[in-house]
Amino acid sequence: MLVDYHIHTFRCGHAVGTVDEYAAAARRQGLREFGFADHLPLYWLPEEKRDPALAMPWSHLPLYMAEVNQARQKNPDLSIKLGLEADFIPGFEQDLREILSSLPLDYVLGSVHFLGDWAFDDPGLIEEYKNHDINELYQTYFNHVQQAAASGLFDIMSHPDLIKKFGFKPTVPLDELYRETVAVFKENDVCVDVNTAGWRYPCAELYPSPEFLKLCLTYGVPVTLGSDAHKPEQVAAGIKEAAALLKEIGFTQVAVFSQRKRSMVDL
């Protein structure tokens, strides 16, 4: 069973397409189960500093949830899940906990897109990489990912090696950093977003890397699948290839979610 748990809509400010358009695309791709995960508003920033191109404003959140629920009613033969992608910001855990606990979600993707004020995956800010030691940057990034997993806020850790997006690679081996991170994932019972968007960016590699996924299998960390679609034609993009890679590594199941509860289905 193939799923796509990482789909964005125009509501997030940097995607195109409505919930209905994505649902129609998912149907064309033969998906029986998929989930929307638009970006939660930038809760840690004062309202005047929230960039509408990065995440929806608060006023759009109820509209987004209503649109997903309406799509469920229109497509009773499909399993459509309501999720959100939420940024982990150290020091704001309680704020996020209160927000998420008030929402009727099926799952929450946890992401690290910011190191301090720097949105390191923003193509417009790529020059900032020149101001950092790449080895130290990877250490800082994965420390944030580990903190996010340990926070208990998230069901799925999204694109856990996103720091490689633009192809900047460290000069030191990543084995131990990967192992530490996967161990934290296991300890805190989170799932990994096997995210095909990496194949569309300069790193030209699945998020996370096959080496990271092999450790997930060894440690018993569950995985799910996501395209990170930002336009309808990207729904399920690369999902079959990702599933084939997972099977090659040794995975036989993927995680699915309902009302923040995880279950496993055969690949």
Backbone torsions as a table, in degrees:
resi	resn	phi	psi	omega
1	MET	NA	121.2	178.5
2	LEU	-96.9	138.6	179.1
3	VAL	-131.1	163.1	173.9
4	ASP	-137.5	103.6	-174.0
5	TYR	-100.9	12.5	-176.2
6	HIS	-135.5	82.0	-178.1
7	ILE	-125.5	131.9	178.4
8	HIS	-109.0	159.0	175.7
9	THR	-124.7	178.4	180.0
10	PHE	-58.2	-20.5	-177.0
11	ARG	-59.9	-28.1	-174.8
12	CYS	-76.6	-9.5	174.2
13	GLY	92.6	-11.9	178.6
14	HIS	-136.6	24.5	174.2
15	ALA	-131.0	169.5	176.0
16	VAL	-126.6	154.5	176.6
17	GLY	104.9	144.5	-179.7
18	THR	-91.8	167.9	175.7
19	VAL	-55.9	-44.3	-178.7
20	ASP	-62.8	-38.9	179.5
21	GLU	-66.4	-38.2	177.7
22	TYR	-69.9	-38.5	178.2
23	ALA	-63.0	-40.4	177.9
24	ALA	-64.7	-39.1	178.7
25	ALA	-65.4	-41.0	178.7
26	ALA	-62.4	-40.7	178.6
27	ARG	-62.8	-43.5	179.1
28	ARG	-61.2	-33.3	-179.5
29	GLN	-80.9	-4.1	177.8
30	GLY	82.5	15.3	178.6
31	LEU	-76.2	132.8	175.2
32	ARG	-96.1	-20.6	179.4
33	GLU	-140.8	133.4	178.2
34	PHE	-157.3	164.8	-176.0
35	GLY	-140.9	145.3	175.9
36	PHE	-92.1	141.0	-176.7
37	ALA	-144.5	59.4	178.5
38	ASP	-65.7	159.6	-175.8
39	HIS	-73.3	126.2	173.6
40	LEU	-60.1	143.8	175.1
41	PRO	-49.6	152.6	-175.5
42	LEU	-74.7	76.2	-168.2
43	TYR	-62.2	-23.3	-173.9
44	TRP	-87.8	-7.2	-177.4
45	LEU	-105.4	149.4	170.6
46	PRO	-59.9	149.5	-173.0
47	GLU	-54.2	-37.7	-176.3
48	GLU	-71.0	-13.0	-179.8
49	LYS	-102.7	2.5	-178.8
50	ARG	-81.8	119.7	-178.0
51	ASP	-81.1	116.0	-178.0
52	PRO	-67.5	-10.6	176.8
53	ALA	-84.9	-7.6	-177.7
54	LEU	-104.2	-29.9	-177.9
55	ALA	-162.4	158.8	-178.2
56	MET	-67.5	151.9	170.9
57	PRO	-74.4	163.1	-178.7
58	TRP	-57.3	-33.9	-177.1
59	SER	-65.7	-20.3	-178.9
60	HIS	-88.5	-16.4	-175.0
61	LEU	-60.3	-49.7	177.9
62	PRO	-64.3	-30.9	178.0
63	LEU	-67.4	-44.0	177.9
64	TYR	-58.8	-48.0	-178.7
65	MET	-64.4	-38.6	179.0
66	ALA	-65.4	-38.5	-179.8
67	GLU	-65.5	-39.5	177.8
68	VAL	-66.0	-42.6	179.2
69	ASN	-64.7	-36.1	177.1
70	GLN	-66.4	-38.4	178.4
71	ALA	-64.0	-35.6	176.4
72	ARG	-61.1	-43.6	-178.4
73	GLN	-66.9	-34.5	-179.3
74	LYS	-76.9	-21.5	-174.6
75	ASN	-128.1	65.1	-174.0
76	PRO	-63.8	-18.0	-179.9
77	ASP	-85.6	-6.1	179.1
78	LEU	-107.7	148.7	175.3
79	SER	-98.2	102.1	-176.2
80	ILE	-107.8	122.8	-174.6
81	LYS	-104.0	146.7	178.1
82	LEU	-102.5	112.2	178.0
83	GLY	-129.5	176.8	173.1
84	LEU	-140.9	151.4	169.2
85	GLU	-105.1	120.7	-175.0
86	ALA	-119.9	135.0	177.7
87	ASP	-77.9	138.5	172.7
88	PHE	-90.7	122.6	177.5
89	ILE	-125.5	113.2	-178.6
90	PRO	-54.4	134.3	179.4
91	GLY	96.6	-11.7	-178.8
92	PHE	-115.4	21.3	-176.3
93	GLU	-59.6	-43.2	-176.9
94	GLN	-67.3	-38.1	177.0
95	ASP	-58.9	-46.3	-178.6
96	LEU	-68.5	-38.0	179.6
97	ARG	-59.8	-43.2	-179.1
98	GLU	-65.7	-39.1	179.4
99	ILE	-64.8	-51.4	-174.0
100	LEU	-65.9	-36.6	-178.0
101	SER	-67.9	-16.4	-178.1
102	SER	-92.2	-1.5	-172.7
103	LEU	-113.5	142.8	-177.8
104	PRO	-85.3	68.7	-172.5
105	LEU	-96.4	153.4	172.0
106	ASP	-86.9	-31.0	179.5
107	TYR	-164.6	160.7	176.4
108	VAL	-128.6	124.5	171.6
109	LEU	-85.5	130.2	176.1
110	GLY	-102.1	128.5	-176.4
111	SER	-130.0	151.5	168.9
112	VAL	-116.3	107.2	176.3
113	HIS	-113.1	-13.9	-174.1
114	PHE	-122.4	133.0	168.0
115	LEU	-117.3	103.6	-167.7
116	GLY	67.2	-130.8	179.0
117	ASP	-90.9	-2.6	-173.2
118	TRP	-89.3	117.2	172.2
119	ALA	-83.4	90.1	-167.5
120	PHE	-69.1	-14.1	179.3
121	ASP	-97.5	7.4	179.2
122	ASP	-82.8	117.7	-179.4
123	PRO	-56.3	-28.4	179.7
124	GLY	-72.1	-12.5	-178.0
125	LEU	-115.6	20.7	-174.3
126	ILE	-65.8	-26.5	-179.6
127	GLU	-62.1	-23.1	-178.6
128	GLU	-63.1	-23.0	178.3
129	TYR	-58.4	-29.8	-179.3
130	LYS	-64.6	-19.9	-177.2
131	ASN	-92.2	8.7	-176.0
132	HIS	-130.6	148.3	167.9
133	ASP	-78.5	120.6	-172.5
134	ILE	-62.6	-37.8	179.2
135	ASN	-61.8	-44.8	179.1
136	GLU	-67.1	-35.4	-179.4
137	LEU	-63.1	-43.9	177.7
138	TYR	-61.7	-41.1	179.4
139	GLN	-62.9	-44.7	179.6
140	THR	-63.2	-45.3	-178.9
141	TYR	-60.5	-51.1	-177.2
142	PHE	-68.0	-28.3	172.2
143	ASN	-61.4	-41.1	177.1
144	HIS	-64.4	-42.4	179.6
145	VAL	-62.0	-41.4	178.5
146	GLN	-64.3	-42.5	177.2
147	GLN	-61.2	-40.5	179.8
148	ALA	-61.6	-45.9	-179.8
149	ALA	-63.3	-37.9	-177.4
150	ALA	-76.6	-11.5	-176.2
151	SER	-72.0	-20.6	-176.6
152	GLY	76.1	9.9	-176.1
153	LEU	-86.8	-21.4	-166.2
154	PHE	-120.7	148.3	174.9
155	ASP	-90.5	-34.2	-174.8
156	ILE	-133.1	133.3	173.7
157	MET	-92.0	118.1	-171.6
158	SER	-84.5	139.9	179.4
159	HIS	25.4	70.9	-167.8
160	PRO	-67.0	-11.7	173.4
161	ASP	-119.0	41.9	-178.4
162	LEU	-56.0	-25.6	-176.9
163	ILE	-57.8	-19.0	-179.3
164	LYS	-85.5	0.4	-169.0
165	LYS	-45.6	-47.0	-174.7
166	PHE	-93.1	11.5	174.2
167	GLY	88.1	6.5	176.7
168	PHE	-77.9	117.8	-176.4
169	LYS	-117.2	144.8	179.4
170	PRO	-73.4	164.6	178.6
171	THR	-97.0	-1.6	179.4
172	VAL	-111.3	153.7	178.5
173	PRO	-62.5	147.7	-178.1
174	LEU	-102.5	0.6	-173.5
175	ASP	-51.9	-49.2	-175.1
176	GLU	-71.0	-37.1	177.8
177	LEU	-65.0	-41.7	174.8
178	TYR	-60.8	-45.9	-176.8
179	ARG	-62.6	-44.3	177.7
180	GLU	-58.7	-43.5	-176.6
181	THR	-66.9	-45.9	179.9
182	VAL	-63.8	-36.7	177.5
183	ALA	-62.5	-39.6	176.7
184	VAL	-66.3	-39.7	176.9
185	PHE	-59.0	-46.2	-179.0
186	LYS	-63.5	-45.5	-177.5
187	GLU	-60.8	-32.7	-176.2
188	ASN	-105.2	10.2	171.3
189	ASP	54.7	45.9	175.0
190	VAL	-103.1	160.5	-179.2
191	CYS	-102.3	158.8	179.6
192	VAL	-108.7	131.4	173.9
193	ASP	-79.7	107.9	174.0
194	VAL	-85.5	102.9	-161.0
195	ASN	-111.7	118.3	-173.4
196	THR	-79.5	-6.4	-177.5
197	ALA	-61.5	-27.9	179.5
198	GLY	-56.1	-31.1	178.1
199	TRP	-68.2	-15.7	-178.5
200	ARG	-96.5	-1.6	-175.6
201	TYR	-117.5	172.3	-175.1
202	PRO	-55.0	-29.6	179.4
203	CYS	-64.8	-25.3	175.8
204	ALA	50.9	41.3	-178.7
205	GLU	-145.8	144.5	175.4
206	LEU	-55.5	144.6	166.8
207	TYR	-96.0	123.9	-11.9
208	PRO	-82.5	175.9	-176.7
209	SER	-64.8	158.4	175.8
210	PRO	-55.2	-35.3	179.2
211	GLU	-63.8	-41.1	177.7
212	PHE	-64.7	-42.3	-178.7
213	LEU	-66.5	-35.2	176.9
214	LYS	-62.0	-38.1	176.8
215	LEU	-67.5	-37.2	177.0
216	CYS	-59.6	-42.9	178.6
217	LEU	-63.4	-44.8	-179.2
218	THR	-60.1	-41.2	-176.3
219	TYR	-87.4	-7.5	-178.7
220	GLY	76.4	32.1	176.7
221	VAL	-88.4	123.3	-177.6
222	PRO	-72.0	158.0	-180.0
223	VAL	-128.5	156.5	168.2
224	THR	-134.0	179.0	-173.9
225	LEU	-118.7	144.6	177.2
226	GLY	-154.6	141.9	179.1
227	SER	-92.5	-16.7	-172.9
228	ASP	56.1	39.5	-177.2
229	ALA	-62.3	133.4	173.8
230	HIS	-118.7	4.1	170.2
231	LYS	-151.8	151.7	-171.6
232	PRO	-54.5	-35.6	-177.5
233	GLU	-70.2	-8.7	177.1
234	GLN	-91.2	-5.5	178.7
235	VAL	-58.2	129.4	179.4
236	ALA	67.5	8.8	179.6
237	ALA	-61.7	123.1	177.8
238	GLY	78.2	-0.4	-175.0
239	ILE	-65.8	-42.0	179.4
240	LYS	-63.0	-40.8	179.9
241	GLU	-67.0	-39.7	178.0
242	ALA	-64.8	-41.2	178.6
243	ALA	-63.3	-40.2	178.4
244	ALA	-63.2	-39.9	178.0
245	LEU	-64.9	-42.2	178.0
246	LEU	-59.7	-43.5	178.6
247	LYS	-63.3	-39.3	179.3
248	GLU	-62.7	-38.5	178.7
249	ILE	-69.2	-32.7	178.7
250	GLY	130.5	1.2	177.2
251	PHE	-73.4	142.4	177.3
252	THR	-119.8	-10.6	-176.6
253	GLN	-140.2	159.0	171.3
254	VAL	-127.1	156.7	-178.3
255	ALA	-86.3	144.1	170.2
256	VAL	-129.6	160.9	-171.4
257	PHE	-135.1	148.7	172.3
258	SER	-151.6	123.5	179.4
259	GLN	52.3	45.0	176.9
260	ARG	67.1	15.9	177.1
261	LYS	-109.4	135.7	-177.8
262	ARG	-100.0	140.4	168.9
263	SER	-138.1	168.9	-174.7
264	MET	-117.9	142.1	175.2
265	VAL	-128.2	153.5	-179.6
266	ASP	-69.5	140.8	176.0
267	LEU	-68.7	NA	NA
